[in-house]
Amino acid sequence: MFKKTLDIFKYMFLDVIAISLSYIFALLTLNTFGYSFDAIIVFQVATIVIILKILIFALFRVYDIIPKYIGFDEIFTISLISFLTNLSIVV
């Protein structure tokens, strides 16, 4: 039971890292092209989006499904799609 809970938190942590990195990459890209933005507002909105995503994934038990039914190829595809959708949200 403890290992399962630890695995769920591990997947949540990795998800937070992936989402955060995609937002950072998107903001750096926007900054490169000369777009200005208020960093405090971006941080607040990103925090809310990350919390909502984690809660929705937990609500639909995505973190329970991952170790049971998904292999490396699927995780890579899901990570890529998640990165691209987060990038499109910012842009």
C-alpha positions, 0 to 999 in steps of 0.5 A: 500500500505504501509503495503504491502511494509513493508511486502515485506521488512520484508520478504527480511530481514528474507531472508537475516537473513536465508541466512546469518545464513546458511553461518555462520553455514557452515563456522563454520562447515568447521572451525571445520573440519580444513578447512582454508579460507580468511574471507574477501573474504568469506564476499565479496562473501556472500554479492554478493550472498545475494544481487543476491538472493534477487534481483532474488526473487524480480524480480520473485515477490516471496515476493508478492506471499508469503503472498497470496498463501503460508502457514506455512508448505510451508514456513518451507519447503522453508526455509529448502531447502534454508538453505540446498542449501546455505550450499551446496554452501559453502561446 
